[in-house]
Amino acid sequence: MSTPEQTAPALSANAPNATASAAAEAKSAKSETTAGVVFGIGAYGLWGLLPLYFLVLQPAGAVEIVANRVVWSLIFCALLITITRTWRLLGTAFRDRTVLGPLALAAGLIAINWLTYTFGVTTGHAVEASLGYFINPLVSVLLGVFVLKETLRPLQWAAVGIGFIAVGVLTVSYGKLPWIALVLAFSFGLYGFVKKRVGPKVNAITSLTVETVVLAPIAGATMIVLGLTGAATLGSDGPGHFWLLAASGIITAVPLLFFGASARRLPMTTIGLLQYFAPILQFIVALAVFHEAMTPDRWVGFGIVWLALLVLTVDMLRTARKNSVMRKRARLSAA
């Protein structure tokens, strides 16, 4: 048995190793966080610049763009699954009803979202489309109340109330309910809710593949009908246009993969802040590139929306800080 005198030098000798190990872990964690932020900015940045892609796809309409997006995404996903050798995971997902059912529902929701967003951008309503993603966090809060039966904190209630005022102001401004924004916000909010429930069971590639498989028959039939009626532009506007439409598979899948890589590395608070990149870029593109009009009353409406988001962000940061302090106290108590 070692005496205390023999043990002390051994512990002393191990101390530098423990310090070096802790430093290495801290460096690794910092590197992972940096990578997560880069992937997150990449994902939301690409989503924010998506209207520019629709601009170069003219004269293709919303229905043709979305149909091509589904079919080419499926082809690209099949290629990714082949490269990553995850066909077995895909088969498992199709055999599991608790996975297939929610993903089929998610497919329907994302199809509504894609079609509405593409229609908005290609018909001169890109500003309203960006509004949909600005108010999406508020919709997520409402879903928490009505679906998950969560109790809102005072600042969350304030943000939701301000959001309702903003919708009222914008309804008066537009002369109608901003339905494009509301459909986008609720379809994407519900999509995120469904995906979150099934998320731990499937990875991003498998999930997107299942969704596109569900939508592919409708998308394929739509492309055939458009071709037979002479309304398709895929094969009639030259090879450049063909390959731009074909690239929709990559343009759809890459941001989703970036988002998955970001979500694995970052806390939800950081993801919540990064999500504003997309609508901000969409808004800038709508004004600077598409030259859509913003009347004074619309600026007021958007300003109220941004105030609601500021209140929601303050609440999110306060809650995250409070939870962090509680976790630290719990660790100290355990120690």
MOURJO-V128955 format. One record per pair of residues at least 12 apart in sequence whose C-alpha atoms are under 8 Angstrom apart, sorted by sequence separation. I is the first residue (numbers start at 0). GAP is how many residues later the second one is. D is the distance in Angstrom with one decimal. If there is no record, write none. Layout:
BEGIN
I_GAP_D ; I_GAP_D
END
This chain:
BEGIN
116_12_6.1 ; 140_15_7.5 ; 141_18_7.7 ; 140_19_7.8 ; 137_21_7.3 ; 137_22_6.0 ; 137_25_7.2 ; 134_28_7.4 ; 272_40_7.5 ; 65_45_7.8 ; 207_45_7.8 ; 138_46_6.5 ; 142_46_7.8 ; 138_47_6.3 ; 142_47_7.8 ; 268_47_6.8 ; 65_48_6.6 ; 131_48_7.1 ; 132_48_7.4 ; 135_48_7.9 ; 268_48_7.0 ; 65_49_6.1 ; 131_49_3.7 ; 135_49_4.5 ; 139_49_5.5 ; 127_50_7.1 ; 130_50_5.6 ; 131_50_5.8 ; 134_50_6.3 ; 135_50_7.0 ; 138_50_6.2 ; 139_50_7.9 ; 128_51_6.2 ; 129_51_7.3 ; 131_51_7.5 ; 132_51_7.0 ; 268_51_6.9 ; 62_52_6.7 ; 65_52_7.5 ; 127_52_6.6 ; 128_52_5.3 ; 131_52_5.2 ; 132_52_5.8 ; 135_52_7.3 ; 136_52_7.7 ; 203_52_7.1 ; 204_52_7.3 ; 61_53_6.3 ; 64_53_7.7 ; 127_53_5.6 ; 131_53_4.7 ; 135_53_6.1 ; 139_53_8.0 ; 203_53_6.4 ; 128_55_7.2 ; 61_56_5.2 ; 203_56_6.3 ; 61_57_5.1 ; 60_58_7.7 ; 61_60_6.9 ; 119_60_6.7 ; 60_61_7.2 ; 116_63_7.5 ; 53_64_7.4 ; 115_64_6.5 ; 53_67_7.5 ; 54_67_7.3 ; 115_67_7.3 ; 116_67_6.8 ; 53_68_7.0 ; 115_68_6.7 ; 50_70_6.3 ; 112_70_7.3 ; 112_71_5.5 ; 112_74_5.7 ; 50_75_7.6 ; 111_75_6.9 ; 112_75_6.4 ; 109_77_6.9 ; 108_78_5.5 ; 109_78_6.8 ; 108_79_7.1 ; 108_81_7.3 ; 109_81_6.5 ; 108_82_5.8 ; 105_85_5.3 ; 105_88_6.3 ; 104_89_7.8 ; 105_89_6.9 ; 102_91_7.6 ; 101_92_6.3 ; 102_92_7.3 ; 101_93_7.6 ; 102_95_7.8 ; 101_96_7.0 ; 98_99_6.2 ; 97_100_7.9 ; 98_102_7.3 ; 98_103_8.0 ; 102_104_7.0 ; 106_104_4.7 ; 110_104_7.8 ; 105_105_7.0 ; 106_105_7.1 ; 103_106_7.6 ; 102_107_6.8 ; 103_107_6.1 ; 106_107_6.8 ; 107_107_7.6 ; 102_108_6.0 ; 106_108_6.7 ; 92_109_7.2 ; 99_110_7.5 ; 103_110_6.3 ; 88_113_7.9 ; 92_113_7.7 ; 89_116_5.6 ; 93_116_7.5 ; 88_117_7.1 ; 92_117_7.8 ; 89_119_7.9 ; 89_120_7.5 ; 80_124_7.3 ; 172_124_5.9 ; 173_124_7.9 ; 79_125_7.6 ; 80_125_7.8 ; 172_125_5.9 ; 169_127_7.5 ; 76_128_6.6 ; 168_128_7.6 ; 169_128_6.1 ; 172_128_8.0 ; 168_129_7.8 ; 76_131_7.5 ; 77_131_7.3 ; 168_131_7.7 ; 169_131_5.2 ; 76_132_5.8 ; 168_132_5.4 ; 169_132_7.8 ; 166_134_7.2 ; 73_135_6.1 ; 165_135_5.1 ; 72_136_8.0 ; 165_136_7.0 ; 73_138_5.5 ; 165_138_5.3 ; 72_139_6.9 ; 73_139_6.7 ; 164_139_7.6 ; 165_139_5.6 ; 70_141_7.3 ; 162_141_7.1 ; 69_142_5.7 ; 73_142_7.5 ; 133_142_7.0 ; 161_142_6.7 ; 162_142_5.7 ; 161_143_7.1 ; 69_145_6.8 ; 70_145_5.8 ; 132_145_7.7 ; 133_145_5.9 ; 161_145_7.6 ; 162_145_5.7 ; 69_146_6.1 ; 132_146_5.6 ; 161_146_5.4 ; 70_148_6.5 ; 130_148_7.1 ; 158_148_7.9 ; 159_148_7.0 ; 69_149_6.4 ; 70_149_6.7 ; 129_149_4.8 ; 158_149_4.4 ; 129_150_7.4 ; 157_150_7.6 ; 158_150_6.7 ; 66_151_8.0 ; 67_151_7.1 ; 66_152_4.4 ; 129_152_5.5 ; 130_152_7.9 ; 158_152_5.7 ; 65_153_7.7 ; 66_153_6.9 ; 129_153_5.6 ; 157_153_7.5 ; 158_153_5.7 ; 66_155_6.6 ; 67_155_7.4 ; 126_155_7.3 ; 155_155_7.5 ; 66_156_6.4 ; 125_156_7.2 ; 126_156_5.6 ; 154_156_6.4 ; 155_156_5.9 ; 125_157_7.3 ; 154_157_6.6 ; 63_158_7.6 ; 63_159_6.8 ; 126_159_5.6 ; 155_159_6.9 ; 125_160_5.4 ; 126_160_7.5 ; 154_160_6.0 ; 63_162_7.6 ; 125_164_8.0 ; 126_165_7.1 ; 123_166_7.7 ; 125_166_7.7 ; 124_167_7.7 ; 63_168_6.9 ; 123_168_7.0 ; 134_170_7.0 ; 130_171_7.7 ; 133_171_7.4 ; 137_171_7.7 ; 59_172_7.4 ; 76_172_8.0 ; 133_172_7.8 ; 136_172_7.8 ; 59_173_5.9 ; 75_173_5.7 ; 58_174_7.3 ; 71_174_5.9 ; 74_174_7.3 ; 75_174_6.6 ; 134_174_7.9 ; 71_175_7.4 ; 72_175_6.8 ; 73_175_7.1 ; 133_175_7.9 ; 68_176_7.5 ; 71_176_6.3 ; 72_176_3.6 ; 76_176_7.5 ; 67_177_6.6 ; 68_177_7.8 ; 71_177_4.4 ; 72_177_6.7 ; 75_177_7.8 ; 67_178_7.1 ; 70_178_7.5 ; 71_178_7.9 ; 68_179_5.1 ; 69_179_7.3 ; 72_179_6.6 ; 64_180_7.2 ; 67_180_7.1 ; 68_180_5.8 ; 72_180_6.6 ; 68_183_7.2 ; 56_184_6.8 ; 56_187_7.0 ; 56_188_7.0 ; 46_208_7.0 ; 45_209_6.4 ; 42_211_7.7 ; 43_211_7.3 ; 42_212_4.3 ; 41_213_7.0 ; 42_213_6.7 ; 42_214_8.0 ; 42_215_5.3 ; 43_215_7.8 ; 41_216_6.6 ; 42_216_5.4 ; 39_218_6.5 ; 38_219_5.1 ; 39_219_5.7 ; 38_220_6.5 ; 39_221_7.9 ; 38_222_6.5 ; 39_222_5.1 ; 38_223_5.2 ; 39_223_7.7 ; 37_224_7.7 ; 35_225_6.7 ; 36_225_6.5 ; 35_226_4.2 ; 34_227_7.4 ; 35_227_7.1 ; 35_228_7.6 ; 35_229_5.1 ; 36_229_7.4 ; 47_229_6.8 ; 48_229_7.6 ; 34_230_7.6 ; 35_230_5.8 ; 43_230_7.2 ; 47_230_3.9 ; 39_231_7.3 ; 43_231_6.3 ; 46_231_5.7 ; 47_231_6.0 ; 50_231_7.0 ; 32_232_6.0 ; 43_232_7.9 ; 44_232_6.2 ; 45_232_7.7 ; 47_232_7.2 ; 48_232_6.4 ; 49_232_7.8 ; 31_233_6.1 ; 32_233_6.1 ; 40_233_6.7 ; 43_233_5.7 ; 44_233_5.8 ; 47_233_4.8 ; 48_233_6.3 ; 51_233_7.6 ; 39_234_6.6 ; 43_234_4.8 ; 47_234_4.9 ; 50_234_7.4 ; 40_236_7.3 ; 44_236_7.3 ; 48_236_7.4
END
